[in-house]
């Protein structure tokens, strides 16, 4: 499985250009770490998964771009 990913985020009410996040993803297997991730999830998301059937994923962001410009890079 390839852990690399990119996430595109756009908020049309605030700014027209999108932010792109590049990094790697890791599925959480450890039950204690999974619970710590769950504790940080917004309540609206928790309400849609009351039985906690979802999967916890931790993303390490290595680069953030806005349009053609790098905003942050590791």
N, C-alpha and C positions, 0 to 999 in steps of 0.2 A: 504494500500500500504506500502511496506517495503522500508524505505529510505536508508538502508545500501547498500554500493556498493564497488566494487574494480575495479581499472583501471590498466591495464597492458600496459606499455610503453616500447618500445624497439627501439633503434637506432643502427642497425647493423654496421653502418660505424664508430661509435665512441666506442662502448663497446658491448661486446657480451651478457652480462647478462641484464635481464630486470629489470625495476623498477616496483614495485607494490605499488599502493596508495590505502589505505583503509579509508573509511569515510562514511559520510551521505550526501544525496542529498536533496535539497529543490527546488521545482518548484516555480519560482517567479510569484506571482499574482499581486503585486503592480506595476502599470504602470510606476511610476517614477523610481523605482528600476530596472525594466525591461529595461528602456531607459539607465540607467547608465551601466548596463551589456552590452547592445548593443554598447555603446561608447567604450568599451574596447575590442570588438571583432576585430580580424585581418581583414583587408580589403578583403583579398582573400575569407574569409568566408562570409562577407557581400555581396560580388558580386554574390554569389550563392543563396542569399535570399533577393533579391531587394525589395520584397513586405513585408518583415519582418513577415513571417508566422511561423518562428521557435519559439521554447519555450526557455526561459531563465532558466537555472538551476545553482544554487550555490552549490558547493561541499565544505564541511568542511573536510579537510584531518586530520585524527587522527593518522595514522601510515604510514610510508614509509619503504619498504623493498627492498633490493638489494640481490638477491639470498636468502640464509638462514638468512641474517643479518638484524636486524632493524637499519635503518639509523636515523629515527626520530620517536618519539612516544610522544603523549600528555598524 
